[in-house]
Amino acid sequence: MALPTDLQSALDTELRRFPNQELARAVDRLSTRYREGRAATTPIMNSDSDVAAYAGYRMPATFAAVRAVLEEVATFAPEFSPKSHVDVGGGTGTALWAATDTWSSLTELTVVEQVEKALTLGRKLAASAESPALRSATWRRGVIDPKTPLPAADLVTLSYVLGELPEGMREQTIRWLAADAAMVVLIEPGTPAGYERIAEARALLLDMGRSLVAPCPHAHTCPIPRGEDWCHFSARLPRVGAHRLIKEGTLNFEDEKFSYVAAATVPTSRAENRVLRHPLKRKGLVSLQLCTTEGVLTEAKVTKRHGDLYRAARDTTWGAPWPPPD
């Protein structure tokens, strides 16, 4: 799940404007603030270097997660061919790049973001995009305010933002996002707290009459034992260019953990089952931890006697639907 080449090139060019030490210090401040898990009462990014550091630090990981989620949506809602997309709290526009990488049908893109410097950088990065939709995207300054109209769109996304909102504001925000969108996608960090926010959003979307698209194979109460475990997934991304320098890591890759829910106004297909953990592979046996269409957790053991299904189990991964779609 690497960044598109045109985005990677534009981002590297922008990051070269700042000394690596300055970016690293900004990343340290931002990551400390995010780990605290407090609702944001003021913008977290205040300077050009803050915004550049955020983009270099988070755009690759956010892209990997959003792209993985949207690919699931495209798989289980193949008839969904969005023309318009609004990303709320979209920062430098990462979700727009992921969406245009998923659907060539998109022509109208909008980012709603309160930090003007983030909008400026997002607009600058998009100016060199190969996609005409990205080059002509609308960058709108605004806060999350359910009292104001949200631009009409087929697809509405909110990534890594629910945790920044006061708890009492989350329900009305979700209702606002999902009110008119044909598809709404919510993504949070793959932590126990992030999953809890997604679980609450999932229940609310069902209460609104929305049809779950992914990841859930059912619309029953989530069977994950609350407070004991959490449902989350992972996307691997390479560390390249300035991203690797900012991270100051020795590995040339990282795994972004995330929880999410996607819901539509009309019913779509769903996975028969969903693999919830890394498959356990032994000689002649693959054990899969599954969430099923019945809304229960179970273990499936696939052996060599299952032939093609066994070979598929050997290749399946954490988060994948089971059995694999044709």
PyMOL commands that set and color helices and strands:
alter all, ss='L'
color gray80, all
select helices_A, chain A and resi 5-15+20-36+48-76+94-102+116-126+132-135+162-164+167-178+192-207+241-247+304-306+308-315
alter helices_A, ss='H'
color red, helices_A
select strands_A, chain A and resi 84-88+108-113+138-141+155-159+183-189+211-214+233-238+253-264+273-275+280-282+285-292+297-303+321-322
alter strands_A, ss='S'
color yellow, strands_A
deselect
rebuild
show_as cartoon
